[in-house]
Amino acid sequence: MSEPKIVTVPKPEILILEFGSQHTGEIVRCLRDLGHSSFVLKPEEAERWLEHNDVRCIIGSGGMKSVYDDDAPLLPEIILDKRVPYFGICYGMQILIHYLGGRVEKGQPEYARANVVTSDSPLFLGLGVRQEVWMSHADSVTFLPSGFRAIATSAETGHIAGIAHKNGKWSGVQFHPEVERTPGGMVMLKNLVENVARCKPNIERGLSLEAIRGQFVAEVGAECAIIGFSGGVDSTTLAKVADEYMGDRLRAITIDGGHLREGEIDEIKRHAQTAGVQLKIIDASEEMVAAIAKTTDSEAKRAIFSRIYERIFTEQAREFAGGREVVILQATLAPDRIESGKTGGAKIKSHHNVGLTFGGLSQLHPFGSLYKDEVRKLARELGLPKSVSNRPPFPGPGNFLRVVGITVTREALSVVQWAEARTREVLKRSRVYRDISQLVVATLGRATGVKGDAPVYGYIIAVRGVRTRDFMTVAGVEFSQQMQRKLKKLLGEHPLITQVGFFPMDKPPGTTEFE
């Protein structure tokens, strides 16, 4: 491979205000896919920055607060003075209306797919009058300030779903155009930045493998590195990129804590060989299971897993480095950082590879701004096999998080492992599996059943499938009645499984995993 070139990104013309949304990174990603560079600032940072700088468009993100909360993020006044297009999304729209004298009140919550009826507006150019969108709000705009009109209304509730000012510069929507479950969202954002704000594309659309390689070379800055290797698409793709540059100076580390799926160690070995990296597997199952068995709280389990994971990696890094400068590589993705509350929004759940210190050793997260489908694209461009590029995710603490509400034991882990493997086999044979982004098989506790005319105090097995592109919003999979009957019969044959249920809840209000 030729030496990667360092890619210089032009000055962004689009400012995104971070009001505390889970989806701000998706705005950045959508604009990147459209060929536009952007940057994110908190409101107070934007106020100072805009005093000495200009942009062509400002987008206000959603947020978890209500505009009338005492600690609600404020709209920087300088934005209105700039007279450049401002587009508010959810909270970003509500705070504009609130600031200018309109009214925002608690209304009928909407946390799901919805339909809006649109009127004539440059924002909806090329789209139909009725659009499917994704809502996530409990407050609604009930009165518009002078100069504003409604450009969209909710077909279900009649609430205002889009607004625009007669000056042609201020607008907003109550829904989220940046998420995949708003099919016309990319068209709306393109209309905003190119037709309203007159921004011209200034970067290569989407991801560039060459840019990723160049960024890695520019940032790695160490003599050797170790990488946390799960065998999934994220760590395998990052290992491949790192190996191209570092070769024998790179070591992949897998920790087997007793939390993995059936046959997973063999798959990890194959994928390490595919990526060309040296692999070391650490058996920490005795320590891990004993430590995590002390709690049933999901966040406590994550904290225990992270603590042991961090200690082992720190030890392995120092041993491998042998006095050389070493960096720890983590295949952290944007959703990991977002859910962990590291990007300005609420903390939904912690992630084992976010927020660790590794005893002061250097660490690098080259994929920290990317989403799952973007990494899959990189994997394909690198020539990695479909077993890598199409591999469904599995959480870092794995089956420790799929024993829900009861003590983690070897027996419970074994039952979940068996149930997941059998479910996966059935779904693969029926070709259903290829349409599932992630399969979750867990135990939600114990219940009495009858086997061979004798009572059995066994496990409740929960089966959940989801479809998604980026794992920020997901649609629950509704298995056919025939498939449900087949799985209930098969899983019920296990001597310790007494109940089987199916959970097709969307995210939100659910999450991909049960914990």
C-alpha positions in Angstrom: 0.0 0.0 0.0 1.3 3.5 -0.8 1.8 5.9 2.1 -1.5 7.5 3.0 -1.9 11.2 2.3 -3.1 13.6 4.9 -6.5 15.0 3.8 -7.1 18.7 4.6 -10.8 19.5 5.3 -12.0 22.9 4.1 -13.4 25.4 6.5 -17.0 24.3 7.4 -19.8 26.6 6.4 -22.4 25.0 8.6 -22.6 25.4 12.4 -24.6 22.9 14.5 -25.8 24.0 17.9 -25.6 21.2 20.4 -28.7 21.6 22.6 -28.2 18.1 24.2 -29.6 15.7 21.6 -28.8 12.0 21.1 -28.9 12.7 17.3 -26.5 15.7 16.8 -23.8 13.4 15.4 -26.4 12.1 12.8 -26.8 15.7 11.6 -23.0 15.8 11.0 -23.1 12.5 9.3 -26.0 13.4 7.0 -24.3 16.6 5.9 -21.1 14.6 5.3 -23.0 12.2 3.1 -24.3 15.2 1.2 -20.7 16.5 0.7 -20.8 19.3 3.3 -18.4 19.7 6.2 -19.9 21.1 9.5 -18.9 21.6 13.1 -20.6 21.4 16.5 -20.6 24.0 19.3 -22.5 24.3 22.5 -24.7 27.5 22.6 -22.3 29.5 24.9 -19.3 28.4 22.7 -21.2 29.5 19.5 -22.0 32.9 21.0 -18.3 33.6 21.5 -17.2 32.1 18.2 -19.8 34.0 16.1 -18.6 37.3 17.4 -15.5 37.0 15.2 -16.5 34.4 12.5 -19.2 33.8 9.9 -21.1 30.8 8.6 -23.6 30.3 5.9 -26.1 28.1 7.8 -26.9 27.3 11.5 -28.8 24.2 12.6 -30.1 23.9 16.1 -30.3 20.3 17.4 -32.9 18.6 19.5 -32.5 18.3 23.2 -33.7 16.6 26.4 -34.9 19.7 28.1 -38.1 21.8 27.9 -37.7 25.4 26.9 -39.3 26.5 30.2 -36.9 24.5 32.4 -34.6 26.7 34.6 -31.5 25.0 33.2 -32.7 24.8 29.5 -30.0 25.6 26.9 -30.4 29.2 25.6 -30.5 30.4 22.0 -27.5 32.6 21.4 -28.9 36.1 20.5 -26.1 36.7 18.0 -27.7 34.0 15.8 -30.7 36.2 15.0 -28.4 39.2 14.3 -26.3 37.2 11.8 -29.4 36.9 9.5 -28.1 33.7 8.0 -30.5 30.7 7.7 -31.3 29.1 11.1 -33.0 25.8 11.1 -34.2 24.3 14.3 -34.9 20.6 14.9 -37.3 19.7 17.7 -35.9 21.6 20.7 -34.0 23.8 18.3 -37.3 24.9 16.7 -39.1 25.3 20.1 -36.4 27.5 21.6 -36.5 29.8 18.6 -40.3 30.2 18.9 -40.0 30.6 22.7 -37.3 33.3 22.3 -39.4 35.3 19.8 -42.5 35.4 21.9 -44.4 32.3 20.8 -45.7 29.6 23.1 -44.5 26.1 23.8 -46.5 23.8 26.0 -46.7 20.2 27.1 -48.9 18.3 24.7 -49.5 14.8 23.5 -46.2 13.0 23.5 -45.0 11.5 20.2 -42.2 8.9 20.4 -42.6 7.0 17.2 -43.1 7.1 13.4 -45.7 9.6 12.4 -47.1 11.4 9.3 -47.0 15.1 8.6 -48.9 17.1 6.0 -46.7 19.8 4.4 -47.5 23.0 2.7 -45.5 24.9 0.1 -41.9 25.4 1.4 -38.4 25.2 -0.1 -37.7 22.7 2.6 -40.0 20.1 1.1 -39.1 20.7 -2.6 -39.3 17.3 -4.4 -41.3 15.6 -1.7 -44.9 14.7 -1.5 -47.5 16.6 0.6 -47.7 13.7 3.1 -44.4 12.6 4.7 -43.5 9.8 7.1 -41.3 11.2 9.8 -39.9 10.2 13.2 -41.1 12.2 16.3 -39.5 12.3 19.8 -41.0 15.0 21.9 -43.4 15.8 24.8 -43.7 19.6 24.1 -45.5 21.3 21.2 -45.6 24.8 19.7 -49.1 26.1 20.4 -48.8 29.7 19.3 -46.5 31.2 16.6 -44.9 34.7 16.9 -45.6 37.4 14.3 -44.2 36.6 10.9 -44.2 32.8 11.2 -46.5 30.3 9.6 -46.9 26.6 9.9 -45.4 24.6 7.0 -46.3 21.2 8.4 -48.8 19.7 10.8 -49.0 16.3 12.4 -51.6 14.1 10.7 -52.2 12.3 13.9 -52.5 15.1 16.5 -52.9 18.3 14.4 -49.9 19.9 16.2 -47.5 22.2 14.4 -44.8 20.1 12.9 -42.9 22.7 10.9 -42.5 26.5 10.9 -41.0 29.2 8.7 -40.7 33.0 9.0 -41.6 35.4 6.2 -37.9 36.5 6.0 -37.0 33.2 4.5 -34.2 32.7 7.0 -35.7 31.1 10.1 -37.4 27.7 10.0 -37.7 24.5 11.8 -39.4 21.2 12.2 -40.8 19.3 15.2 -39.6 15.9 13.9 -36.0 14.6 13.2 -35.0 14.7 9.5 -31.5 13.5 10.4 -32.6 10.0 11.5 -33.0 7.1 9.1 -36.7 6.6 10.0 -37.5 9.9 8.3 -37.2 8.7 4.7 -37.3 12.2 3.2 -34.9 13.7 5.7 -31.9 13.8 3.5 -33.8 15.6 0.8 -35.0 18.2 3.4 -31.4 18.8 4.7 -30.1 19.1 1.1 -32.9 21.6 0.3 -31.9 23.5 3.4 -28.2 23.8 3.0 -28.0 24.0 -0.8 -31.2 25.8 -1.9 -31.9 28.0 1.1 -28.4 28.6 2.5 -26.7 28.4 -0.9 -23.9 26.2 0.5 -21.9 24.3 -2.2 -20.6 20.8 -1.4 -17.0 21.1 -0.2 -15.9 17.6 0.8 -16.0 14.2 -0.8 -19.5 12.7 -0.1 -19.5 10.1 2.6 -16.4 8.4 3.8 -13.0 8.2 2.1 -10.9 5.1 3.0 -7.9 7.1 2.0 -8.9 9.8 4.5 -9.3 7.3 7.3 -5.9 5.8 6.6 -4.3 9.2 6.5 -6.0 10.3 9.7 -4.8 7.1 11.4 -1.2 7.7 10.3 -1.3 11.3 11.4 -2.7 10.5 14.9 -1.2 7.2 15.9 2.2 8.7 16.9 3.5 5.6 18.8 6.0 2.9 18.2 3.5 0.1 18.8 -0.1 -0.5 19.6 -2.6 -3.0 20.9 -6.2 -3.2 19.8 -9.3 -4.5 21.6 -10.4 -7.2 19.3 -13.9 -8.7 19.4 -13.9 -10.0 15.8 -16.8 -7.8 15.0 -16.9 -5.4 12.0 -15.7 -2.4 14.0 -12.6 -4.0 15.6 -11.7 -6.1 12.5 -11.9 -3.2 10.2 -9.8 -1.0 12.5 -7.3 -3.8 12.9 -7.0 -4.1 9.1 -6.3 -0.4 8.7 -3.8 -0.4 11.6 -2.0 -3.5 10.4 -1.4 -2.0 7.0 0.6 0.7 8.7 2.0 -1.0 11.8 2.5 -4.7 10.9 4.3 -6.5 13.7 4.1 -3.5 15.9 0.4 -4.2 16.4 -1.1 -6.8 18.8 -4.8 -7.7 19.0 -6.2 -8.7 22.4 -9.4 -10.6 23.1 -10.7 -11.0 26.6 -12.8 -14.2 27.1 -14.8 -13.4 30.3 -17.2 -16.2 29.9 -19.6 -13.8 28.2 -19.2 -14.7 24.6 -21.6 -16.6 22.2 -21.3 -20.2 21.2 -18.5 -20.6 18.7 -17.4 -17.0 19.0 -13.8 -17.6 19.9 -13.3 -19.6 16.7 -14.8 -16.8 14.7 -12.6 -14.2 16.4 -9.5 -16.3 15.5 -10.6 -16.4 11.8 -11.3 -12.7 11.6 -7.9 -11.9 13.2 -6.3 -14.0 10.6 -8.3 -12.2 7.9 -7.2 -8.8 9.2 -3.6 -10.0 9.3 -3.1 -9.2 13.0 -1.4 -11.3 15.8 -4.0 -12.3 18.3 -3.7 -13.0 22.0 -6.7 -14.4 23.9 -6.8 -13.8 27.7 -9.1 -16.2 29.7 -10.5 -14.0 32.4 -13.8 -16.0 32.8 -13.3 -17.0 36.4 -12.6 -13.5 37.6 -15.3 -11.9 35.4 -18.2 -14.2 36.3 -17.3 -14.1 40.0 -17.2 -10.3 40.1 -20.3 -9.7 38.0 -22.3 -12.3 40.0 -22.3 -9.8 42.9 -24.9 -7.5 41.3 -28.0 -7.6 39.1 -27.8 -3.9 38.1 -26.9 -3.3 34.5 -24.7 -0.2 35.0 -22.9 -1.9 37.9 -22.2 -4.9 35.6 -20.8 -2.6 33.0 -18.6 -0.9 35.5 -17.2 -4.2 36.8 -16.6 -5.4 33.2 -14.9 -2.1 32.3 -12.7 -2.1 35.4 -11.3 -5.6 34.6 -11.1 -4.9 30.9 -9.1 -1.7 31.6 -6.7 -3.4 34.0 -6.0 -6.3 31.6 -5.4 -4.1 28.7 -3.1 -1.8 30.6 -1.0 -4.8 31.7 -1.0 -6.3 28.2 0.0 -3.0 26.6 2.9 -2.5 28.9 4.1 -6.1 28.4 3.9 -5.9 24.6 5.5 -2.4 24.5 8.6 -3.5 26.5 9.5 0.1 27.2 8.5 1.4 23.8 5.8 4.1 23.4 2.4 2.3 23.1 -1.1 3.4 22.1 -4.3 1.5 22.8 -6.7 1.4 19.9 -10.4 1.2 20.5 -13.0 0.6 17.8 -15.4 3.0 19.5 -18.3 4.3 17.3 -20.3 7.5 17.5 -23.4 5.7 19.0 -21.1 4.4 21.9 -20.0 7.9 22.7 -23.5 9.3 22.3 -25.2 6.8 24.6 -22.5 7.2 27.1 -23.3 10.9 27.3 -19.9 12.0 26.0 -21.3 14.3 23.2 -23.5 16.6 25.2 -26.8 14.6 25.5 -28.1 12.5 28.3 -26.3 9.3 29.4 -28.5 6.4 28.3 -26.1 3.6 29.2 -22.3 3.4 29.6 -20.1 1.6 27.1 -17.1 -0.5 28.2 -14.7 1.2 25.8 -15.6 4.9 26.6 -14.1 6.9 29.4 -11.3 4.6 30.4 -7.8 5.9 31.3 -5.6 2.8 30.9 -3.3 4.0 33.6 -2.4 7.2 31.6 -1.4 5.3 28.4 -2.3 6.9 25.1 -5.4 5.8 23.4 -7.0 6.4 20.1 -10.5 6.0 18.8 -10.2 6.5 15.0 -13.8 5.5 14.3 -15.3 7.7 17.0 -17.3 9.9 14.7 -18.5 7.0 12.5 -21.7 4.9 12.4 -22.1 1.2 11.9 -23.1 1.3 8.3 -20.1 3.6 7.5 -17.7 1.0 9.0 -19.4 -1.8 7.0 -18.7 0.3 3.9 -15.0 0.6 4.9 -14.8 -3.2 5.5 -16.1 -3.9 2.0 -13.6 -1.4 0.5 -10.8 -3.1 2.4 -11.8 -6.4 0.9 -12.8 -8.1 4.1 -15.2 -11.0 3.8 -19.0 -10.8 4.3 -18.6 -12.7 7.6 -17.0 -9.4 8.8 -18.8 -6.7 6.9 -22.3 -8.2 7.5 -21.7 -9.4 11.1 -24.4 -8.3 13.5 -23.1 -6.5 16.6 -22.7 -8.0 20.0 -22.3 -5.8 23.1 -18.9 -5.7 24.8 -20.0 -7.2 28.1 -22.0 -9.7 25.9 -24.2 -12.2 27.7 -23.5 -10.6 31.1 -26.1 -8.0 29.9 -28.4 -10.7 28.6 -29.0 -12.2 32.1 -31.5 -9.6 33.2 -32.7 -9.1 36.7 -31.2 -12.2 38.2 -27.7 -13.2 39.4 -25.3 -14.0 36.6 -24.2 -17.7 37.0 -22.4 -20.1 34.7 -25.8 -21.9 34.3 -27.7 -18.8 33.3 -24.9 -17.9 30.8 -24.9 -21.4 29.4 -28.7 -21.3 28.9 -28.6 -17.9 27.1 -25.7 -19.0 25.0 -27.5 -22.2 23.9 -30.8 -20.3 23.2 -29.1 -17.7 21.1 -27.2 -20.2 19.0 -30.3 -22.3 18.3 -32.4 -19.2 17.5 -29.7 -17.9 15.2 -29.6 -21.3 13.4 -33.3 -21.3 12.8 -33.4 -17.7 11.5 -30.5 -18.4 9.2 -32.2 -21.5 7.7 -35.3 -19.4 7.0 -33.3 -16.5 5.5 -34.9 -14.2 8.1 -31.5 -13.6 9.7 -30.1 -11.6 6.8 -32.8 -9.0 7.3 -32.0 -8.5 11.0 -29.5 -5.9 12.1 -29.1 -7.4 15.5 -30.4 -10.5 17.3 -30.9 -10.3 21.1 -31.6 -13.5 23.1 -31.7 -13.0 26.8 -33.2 -14.4 30.0 -35.5 -12.0 31.9 -35.6 -14.1 35.0 -37.0 -17.4 36.1 -40.4 -19.1 36.1 -41.9 -22.4 37.0 -42.7 -24.8 34.2 -43.7 -28.5 33.7 -41.5 -31.0 32.0 -42.2 -34.7 32.1 -45.1 -34.1 34.5 -42.6 -32.6 37.0 -42.2 -29.0 38.0 -39.1 -27.2 36.7 -37.9 -23.8 38.0 -36.3 -22.6 34.7 -35.5 -19.6 32.7 -37.7 -17.1 30.8 -36.1 -16.5 27.3 -36.7 -13.3 25.5 -36.1 -13.0 21.7 -35.7 -9.7 20.0 -34.7 -8.7 16.5 -34.2 -5.2 15.2 -33.6 -3.5 11.9 -31.5 -0.3 11.6 -28.8 1.4 9.7 -26.9 3.3 12.3 -28.3 1.9 15.6 -29.5 5.3 16.8 -33.1 4.5 16.1 -34.3 0.9 15.5 -37.4 -0.9 14.3 -38.4 -4.0 16.2 -38.9 -7.1 14.1 -42.3 -8.8 14.1 -41.6 -12.5 13.7 -44.3 -14.5 11.9 -46.6 -16.6 14.0 -45.1 -19.7 12.3 -41.6 -18.6 13.3 -42.7 -17.8 16.8 -44.2 -21.3 17.2 -41.1 -23.0 15.8 -38.8 -21.1 18.2 -41.0 -21.7 21.2 -41.1 -25.4 20.5 -37.3 -25.7 19.9 -36.2 -23.5 22.8 -38.8 -25.2 25.1 -36.9 -28.5 24.6 -34.1 -27.3 26.8 -34.5 -28.8 30.2 -34.1 -25.4 31.9 -36.2 -23.1 29.6 -39.8 -22.8 30.8 -41.0 -19.6 29.0 -40.3 -18.0 25.6 -41.4 -14.5 24.6 -40.9 -12.0 21.7 -40.2 -8.3 22.1 -40.5 -6.2 18.9 -40.4 -2.8 20.6 -38.9 0.1 18.6 -36.1 2.3 19.8 -37.2 4.6 21.3 -38.9 4.0 23.6 -36.9 0.8 24.1 -33.2 0.3 23.4 -31.6 -2.3 21.2 -30.6 -4.6 24.1 -32.7 -5.1 27.2 -30.0 -3.6 29.4 
